[in-house]
Structures are given as C-alpha cells and as structure tokens.
Amino acid sequence: MDDEERAPYDPMPHGPPEVGVGPWSGPLPTGPGSEVYDAVLLAEGDRRNVVDRYRYWTMAAIVADLDTRRHDFHVAIENWQHDFNIGTIVRSANAFMAAEVHIVGNRRWNRRGAMVTDRYQHVRHHETAADLAAYLHEAPGGGVRLLGIDNLPGSEHLETMDLPRRVCFLFGQEGPGLSEGAREACDGTFSIAQFGSTRSINASAAAAIAMHTWIRAYADLDDGAWRG
C-alpha cells in the first residue's frame, strides 16, 4: 500500500545533510542508454535511497537492471501481527538481491522499515504457507526448497548445513516464530547458533544472517558488489 507511512531515507548523522545529488549539471544525456534516465530527477535532483550507479534512473530501469543479476534465494515472512520486522527483512532482501520476497498471511504489511526498497524488489503474497510451498516447488528452472528458521528438535545448524543454492528462507513473527502450518509446509528447518541467555534473536537479524550465509556460499563478489 503506497499510501502507508514510510521511512524514506537513512539517517545521515555523520555525512551531508541530504543524501543523493542535486539537478544534473551540464548537457542532458542523449543517445543509446539515455532511456534509463528520469526527466524529473534530472531536473530536480535525486535524493532516493539508491546506490550511485542508479542516480537519475527511472524506477523501472533500476528494477530491470536488478532483474539481470538477482540471486537464487528467496525470503518469506509470515504476516499475522503487522510486524515491523517485515519491512526490515525486505530491506535486507533488497541489499542482498533476493530473487523474490514472499508475504504469507495478511496482504497488508508494515512497510516503514523497508525504507522504500520494496519498490525495487519483487514481492508476492500467499494466503498460506502451503500456497507458498506449492509456488516454490513449481518454480521455473527447478524447484526451490523451503527452509524455515525455528529452534525445533531436528533443526539443522545453519553454520554447518549444506545450504541449497535454490532456497527460500521462511521466518515467523517476532515472538511466536513459525506457525504450525508453516512448519508442516517446510522442507526442513534450521537454527542459528546462540550462546547467551535469550531464547531467540530478533527476526530481522536472523533473516540477515541467513541471507548473508547464502551470499558467502554462492555470490560472485567481483560482479557488482557495492563496497560503499
């Protein structure tokens, strides 16, 4: 829902007061490749939360370019309580370039933590975890394995498991974790090693750990990885 309150940009406590760039300076881009540029952004400046290579690009052009380089993992989140973590997970999924993000349950979700990154990410809705599993198992190019994160007996350790390349990480709501239906729909579950007194870590933190584990195993770090 684009009319929901959003957090448009990152805070910049130690940098310039505004992110991005002002109006284009010099002759406007023309010729082959210039179709990616947005006339309004060229005239008014680009203050969006995007990396510099996408400055002045249209949203459609950015999404099309990302589509040529998306990774083979998906992320799914159960949405029963309008959890703020969902937006943060979407933002991390964009940063690690997930193939798709899946929202299971309520169609309306809390977008504030996404920092507008959902506009550049393919987000699908599924009524139930069983619907999600059916979609993934029939995905073009071969089925995608659905793995849930939960501290359950029999869960594999993320740190030592043989992580599939084509995988979807499914996360439950903060507190209750995966629903019973989600556990039944999963092809397996994994846990993240913990050593302190708390019984669980934040859902968005767990999602970022899982996604980065996939990046360490499969991503080409020489192919466009942004280093700041």
C-alpha positions in Angstrom: 0.0 0.0 0.0 1.9 3.0 -1.2 -0.1 5.4 0.9 1.3 3.9 4.1 3.7 5.9 6.2 7.3 5.2 5.1 10.7 6.0 6.3 12.1 7.3 3.0 15.9 7.6 3.7 18.5 6.5 6.1 19.6 9.0 8.8 22.9 10.6 8.0 24.4 11.6 11.4 28.0 12.0 10.1 27.6 12.8 6.5 26.0 15.5 4.3 22.5 16.8 5.5 20.9 15.3 2.4 21.5 12.0 0.6 21.9 11.8 -3.2 22.6 14.5 -5.7 21.1 17.8 -7.0 19.9 18.6 -10.5 22.0 17.2 -13.4 24.9 19.5 -14.3 25.8 20.0 -18.0 24.3 18.7 -21.2 21.5 16.2 -20.7 22.3 12.6 -21.5 21.3 11.6 -25.1 21.8 8.7 -27.4 22.0 4.9 -26.6 21.5 4.2 -22.9 19.9 7.6 -22.1 16.4 5.9 -21.9 17.2 4.9 -18.3 17.1 8.4 -17.1 14.1 10.2 -15.5 13.5 13.7 -16.8 12.1 14.9 -13.4 15.1 13.6 -11.5 17.5 15.1 -13.9 15.8 18.5 -13.5 15.2 18.4 -9.7 17.9 16.1 -8.3 17.8 12.5 -7.0 17.6 12.1 -3.2 16.4 8.4 -3.2 18.0 5.7 -1.2 19.8 4.1 -4.1 23.5 3.4 -4.8 25.3 6.0 -7.0 25.2 3.9 -10.2 21.4 4.3 -10.3 21.3 8.1 -9.8 18.7 9.7 -12.0 17.5 6.4 -13.3 13.8 5.6 -13.5 12.4 3.1 -11.1 11.5 0.7 -13.9 15.1 0.9 -15.3 16.6 0.1 -11.9 14.3 -2.9 -11.4 15.1 -4.1 -15.0 18.8 -3.9 -14.3 18.5 -5.7 -10.9 16.4 -8.4 -12.7 19.5 -9.3 -14.7 21.5 -10.0 -11.6 19.2 -11.3 -8.9 20.3 -14.3 -6.8 18.8 -17.7 -6.5 17.5 -17.4 -2.9 14.0 -16.2 -1.8 12.8 -14.8 1.5 9.4 -15.4 3.0 7.8 -13.9 6.1 4.6 -14.8 7.9 2.4 -11.8 8.5 -0.2 -12.2 11.2 0.6 -9.3 13.5 1.6 -6.4 11.2 5.2 -6.9 12.5 7.7 -4.0 12.0 10.4 -6.6 11.3 8.8 -7.4 7.9 9.9 -4.1 6.4 13.4 -4.5 7.7 13.6 -8.0 6.2 12.5 -6.7 2.9 15.2 -4.0 3.0 17.9 -6.7 3.7 16.5 -8.8 0.9 17.0 -5.9 -1.4 20.5 -5.3 -0.2 21.5 -9.0 -0.8 19.4 -9.1 -4.0 16.9 -11.8 -3.3 15.0 -13.2 -6.2 11.7 -12.5 -4.6 10.2 -11.7 -1.2 7.0 -13.6 -0.2 4.4 -12.3 2.4 2.4 -15.2 3.9 -0.9 -14.3 5.5 -2.3 -10.8 5.7 -1.8 -8.9 2.4 -1.2 -5.6 4.1 2.2 -5.4 5.9 4.2 -2.8 7.7 6.4 -1.1 5.1 8.0 1.5 7.2 11.2 -0.4 7.9 11.7 -1.2 4.2 13.0 2.3 3.5 11.2 2.3 0.1 13.3 -0.7 -1.0 10.1 -2.7 -1.7 9.7 -0.6 -4.9 12.7 -2.3 -6.3 12.0 -5.8 -5.0 9.5 -8.4 -6.4 7.1 -9.0 -3.5 4.5 -11.8 -3.8 1.6 -12.6 -1.5 0.4 -16.1 -0.5 -2.6 -16.8 1.7 -0.9 -19.8 3.4 2.5 -21.4 3.8 1.2 -24.4 1.8 0.4 -22.0 -1.1 4.0 -20.6 -0.9 5.4 -24.1 -0.9 3.4 -25.1 -3.9 4.6 -22.0 -5.8 8.2 -22.6 -4.9 8.2 -26.3 -5.8 6.9 -25.5 -9.3 9.2 -22.6 -9.9 10.8 -22.3 -13.4 14.3 -23.7 -13.6 13.7 -26.3 -10.9 12.0 -26.4 -7.5 13.1 -24.1 -4.7 13.5 -25.7 -1.3 11.5 -24.1 1.5 13.5 -23.9 4.8 12.1 -22.4 8.0 14.1 -21.0 10.9 12.9 -22.3 14.2 14.6 -23.8 17.3 13.0 -27.1 16.9 14.3 -30.6 17.7 15.8 -31.9 14.5 16.6 -28.5 13.0 19.9 -28.4 11.2 22.6 -25.9 12.2 22.8 -23.1 9.7 26.6 -22.9 10.4 27.3 -26.5 9.2 24.4 -27.4 6.9 24.8 -27.9 3.2 22.8 -24.9 2.1 20.9 -25.3 -1.2 21.5 -22.8 -3.9 17.8 -22.6 -4.8 16.3 -21.9 -1.4 13.6 -19.9 0.3 14.1 -18.8 3.9 10.8 -18.7 5.8 10.6 -16.6 9.0 7.8 -16.4 11.5 6.5 -13.5 13.5 8.6 -12.0 16.3 7.9 -14.0 19.5 5.7 -17.0 18.4 8.0 -17.9 15.5 6.7 -20.2 12.7 3.1 -21.1 12.8 2.1 -24.8 12.8 1.0 -24.6 9.2 4.4 -23.1 8.2 6.3 -25.9 10.0 4.3 -28.5 8.1 4.9 -26.8 4.8 8.6 -26.5 5.2 11.0 -29.0 3.5 13.2 -28.6 6.6 14.2 -26.2 9.4 17.4 -24.7 10.6 18.6 -22.9 13.7 21.2 -20.2 14.2 23.8 -20.9 16.9 23.2 -18.9 20.1 25.3 -18.9 23.3 23.6 -16.4 25.7 20.5 -16.4 27.9 17.9 -15.2 25.4 15.8 -18.0 23.8 15.7 -16.3 20.4 17.2 -13.4 18.4 15.3 -10.7 16.5 13.6 -12.0 13.4 15.1 -9.4 11.1 18.6 -10.1 12.5 18.1 -13.8 11.9 16.9 -13.1 8.3 20.0 -11.0 7.6 22.3 -13.8 9.0 20.6 -16.4 6.8 20.8 -14.3 3.7 24.4 -13.4 4.2 25.2 -17.1 4.8 23.9 -17.7 1.3 26.0 -14.8 0.0 29.1 -16.3 1.5 28.4 -19.6 -0.2 27.3 -18.6 -3.7 27.6 -14.9 -4.5 30.1 -13.6 -7.0 31.8 -10.8 -5.0 33.5 -9.5 -8.1 30.2 -9.0 -10.0 28.9 -5.6 -9.0 29.2 -6.0 -5.2 28.9 -2.5 -3.7 31.5 -1.6 -1.2 30.5 1.9 -0.3 
